[in-house]
Amino acid sequence: MARFVWHVPVTTTSTGSTTALRLFRLRDGRRCAVGFSSPGALAALLGPDQAYTELGEPALRGLTAPLGVDTLVLDPRLVAPPVGSPTAPPAQAPTPTAQLQHR
């Protein structure tokens, strides 16, 4: 049975002595961990200088579960900001066409 390796983005200290997983957020605000099927896929989305480590899915789940992170995303794509985010244009309130009265 072949072992599938996830290429997982990490951050490192300036001395390189500490490495930590980079966690991300889903559109609904929940935290998630991401992995990529290849170093090229990771570099295409996060840039060529993004550090990463190779982990199997069970290891990644084991590292993120104590943090309350139970969602893993393989090969995520860049998406637009969620509706109502500070970068989205403000929504205009609809103008009422008629007022309803209760009798």
Contact map, one row per residue, 1 for C-alpha under 8 A:
1110000000000000000000000000000000000000000000000000000000000000000000000000000000000000000000000000000
1111000000000000000000000000000000000000000000000000000000000000000000000000000000000000000000000000000
1111100000000000000000000000000000000000000000000000000100000000000000000000000000000000000000000000000
0111110000000000000000000000000000000000000000000000000110000000000000000000000000000000000000000000000
0011111000000000000000000000000000001000000000000000011110000000000000000000000000000000000000000000000
0001111100000000000000000000000000111100000000000000011110000000000000000100000000000000000000000000000
0000111110000000000000000000000000111110010000000001111000000000000000000000000000000000000000000000000
0000011111000000000011000000000001110000000000000001111000000000000000000000000000000000000000000000000
0000001111100000000011000000000001100000010000000111100000000000000000000000000000000000000000000000000
0000000111110000001111000000000000000000000000000111100000000000000000000000000000000000000000000000000
0000000011111000001111000000000000000000000000000011000000000000000000000000000000000000000000000000000
0000000001111111111100000000000000000000000000000010000000000000000000000000000000000000000000000000000
0000000000111111111000000000000000000000000000000000000000000000000000000000000000000000000000000000000
0000000000011111100000000000000000000000000000000000000000000000000000000000000000000000000000000000000
0000000000011111110000000000000000000000000000000000000000000000000000000000000000000000000000000000000
0000000000011111111000000000000000000000000000000000000000000000000000000000000000000000000000000000000
0000000000011111111000000000000000000000000000000000000000000000000000000000000000000000000000000000000
0000000000011011111100000000000000000000000000000000000000000000000000000000000000000000000000000000000
0000000001111001111110000000000000000000000000000000000000000000000000000000000000000000000000000000000
0000000001110000011111000000000000000000000000000000000000000000000000000000000000000000000000000000000
0000000111100000001111100000000000000000000000000000000000000000000000000000000000000000000000000000000
0000000111100000000111110000000010000000000000000000000000000000000000000000000000000000000000000000000
0000000000000000000011111000001111000000000000000000000000000000000000000000000000000000000000000000000
0000000000000000000001111100001111000000000000000000000000000000000000000000000000000000000000000000000
0000000000000000000000111111111100000000000000000000000000000000000000000000000000000000000000000000000
0000000000000000000000011111111100000000000000000000000000000000000000000000000000000000000000000000000
0000000000000000000000001111110000000000000000000000000000000000000000000000000011000000000000000000000
0000000000000000000000001111110000000000000000000000000000000000000000000000000000000000000000000000000
0000000000000000000000001111111000000000000000000000000000000000000000000000000000000000000000000000000
0000000000000000000000001111111100000000000000000000000000000000000000000000000000000000000000000000000
0000000000000000000000111100111110000000000000000000000000000000000010100000000000000000000000000000000
0000000000000000000000111100011111000000000000000000000000000000000011111000000000000000000000000000000
0000000000000000000001110000001111100000000000000000000000000001000010111000000000000000000000000000000
0000000110000000000000110000000111110000000000000000000000000000000000011111000000000000000000000000000
0000011110000000000000000000000011111000010000000000000000000000000000011111000000000000000000000000000
0000011100000000000000000000000001111110110000000000000000000000000000000111000000000000000000000000000
0000111000000000000000000000000000111110110000000000000000000000000000000110000000000000000000000000000
0000011000000000000000000000000000011111110000000000000000000000000000000000000000000000000000000000000
0000001000000000000000000000000000011111111000000000000000000000000000000000000000000000000000000000000
0000000000000000000000000000000000000111111100000000000000000000000000000000000000000000000000000000000
0000000000000000000000000000000000011111111110000000000000000000000000000010000000000000000000000000000
0000001010000000000000000000000000111111111111110100000000000000000000000010000000000000000000000000000
0000000000000000000000000000000000000011111111111100000000000000000000000000000000000000000000000000000
0000000000000000000000000000000000000001111111110000000000000000000000000000000000000000000000000000000
0000000000000000000000000000000000000000111111100000000000000000000000000000110000000000000000000000000
0000000000000000000000000000000000000000011111110100000000000000000000000000000000000000000000000000000
0000000000000000000000000000000000000000011111111100000000000000000000000000000000000000000000000000000
0000000000000000000000000000000000000000011101111100000000000000000000000000000000000000000000000000000
0000000000000000000000000000000000000000001000111110000000000000000000000000000000000000000000000000000
0000000011000000000000000000000000000000011001111111000000000000000000000000000000000000000000000000000
0000000011110000000000000000000000000000000000001111100000000000000000000000000000000000000000000000000
0000001111100000000000000000000000000000000000000111110000000000000000000000000000000000000000000000000
0000001111000000000000000000000000000000000000000011111000000000000000000000000000000000000000000000000
0000111100000000000000000000000000000000000000000001111100000000000000000000000000000000000000000000000
0000111100000000000000000000000000000000000000000000111110110000000000000000000000000000000000000000000
0011110000000000000000000000000000000000000000000000011111110000000000000000000000000000000000000000000
0001110000000000000000000000000000000000000000000000001111111000000000000000000000000000000000000000000
0000000000000000000000000000000000000000000000000000000111111100000000000000000000000000000000000000000
0000000000000000000000000000000000000000000000000000001111111110000000000000000000000000000000000000000
0000000000000000000000000000000000000000000000000000001111111111000000000000000000000000000000000000000
0000000000000000000000000000000000000000000000000000000011111111100001010000000000000000000000000000000
0000000000000000000000000000000000000000000000000000000001111111110000000000000000000000000000000000000
0000000000000000000000000000000000000000000000000000000000111111111000000000000000000000000000000000000
0000000000000000000000000000000010000000000000000000000000011111111111000000000000000000000000000000000
0000000000000000000000000000000000000000000000000000000000001111111111000000000000000000000000000000000
0000000000000000000000000000000000000000000000000000000000000111111110000000000000000000000000000000000
0000000000000000000000000000000000000000000000000000000000000011111110000000000000000000000000000000000
0000000000000000000000000000000000000000000000000000000000000001111111000000000000000000000000000000000
0000000000000000000000000000001110000000000000000000000000000001111111100000000000000000000000000000000
0000000000000000000000000000000100000000000000000000000000001001100111110000000000000000000000000000000
0000000000000000000000000000001110000000000000000000000000000000000011111000000000000000000000000000000
0000000000000000000000000000000111100000000000000000000000001000000001111100000000000000000000000000000
0000000000000000000000000000000111100000000000000000000000000000000000111111000000000000000000000000000
0000010000000000000000000000000001111000000000000000000000000000000000011111000000000000000000000000000
0000000000000000000000000000000001111000110000000000000000000000000000001111100000000000000000000000000
0000000000000000000000000000000001110000000000000000000000000000000000001111110000000000000000000000000
0000000000000000000000000000000000000000000010000000000000000000000000000011111000000000000000000000000
0000000000000000000000000000000000000000000010000000000000000000000000000001111100000000000000000000000
0000000000000000000000000000000000000000000000000000000000000000000000000000111110000000000000000000000
0000000000000000000000000000000000000000000000000000000000000000000000000000011111000000000000000000000
0000000000000000000000000010000000000000000000000000000000000000000000000000001111101011000000000000000
0000000000000000000000000010000000000000000000000000000000000000000000000000000111111001000000000000000
0000000000000000000000000000000000000000000000000000000000000000000000000000000011111001000000000000000
0000000000000000000000000000000000000000000000000000000000000000000000000000000001111101111000000000000
0000000000000000000000000000000000000000000000000000000000000000000000000000000011111111000000000000000
0000000000000000000000000000000000000000000000000000000000000000000000000000000000011111100000000000000
0000000000000000000000000000000000000000000000000000000000000000000000000000000010001111100000000000000
0000000000000000000000000000000000000000000000000000000000000000000000000000000011111111110000000000000
0000000000000000000000000000000000000000000000000000000000000000000000000000000000010111111000000000000
0000000000000000000000000000000000000000000000000000000000000000000000000000000000010001111100000000000
0000000000000000000000000000000000000000000000000000000000000000000000000000000000010000111110000000000
0000000000000000000000000000000000000000000000000000000000000000000000000000000000000000011111000000000
0000000000000000000000000000000000000000000000000000000000000000000000000000000000000000001111100000000
0000000000000000000000000000000000000000000000000000000000000000000000000000000000000000000111110000000
0000000000000000000000000000000000000000000000000000000000000000000000000000000000000000000011111000000
0000000000000000000000000000000000000000000000000000000000000000000000000000000000000000000001111110000
0000000000000000000000000000000000000000000000000000000000000000000000000000000000000000000000111110000
0000000000000000000000000000000000000000000000000000000000000000000000000000000000000000000000011111000
0000000000000000000000000000000000000000000000000000000000000000000000000000000000000000000000011111100
0000000000000000000000000000000000000000000000000000000000000000000000000000000000000000000000000111110
0000000000000000000000000000000000000000000000000000000000000000000000000000000000000000000000000011111
0000000000000000000000000000000000000000000000000000000000000000000000000000000000000000000000000001111
0000000000000000000000000000000000000000000000000000000000000000000000000000000000000000000000000000111
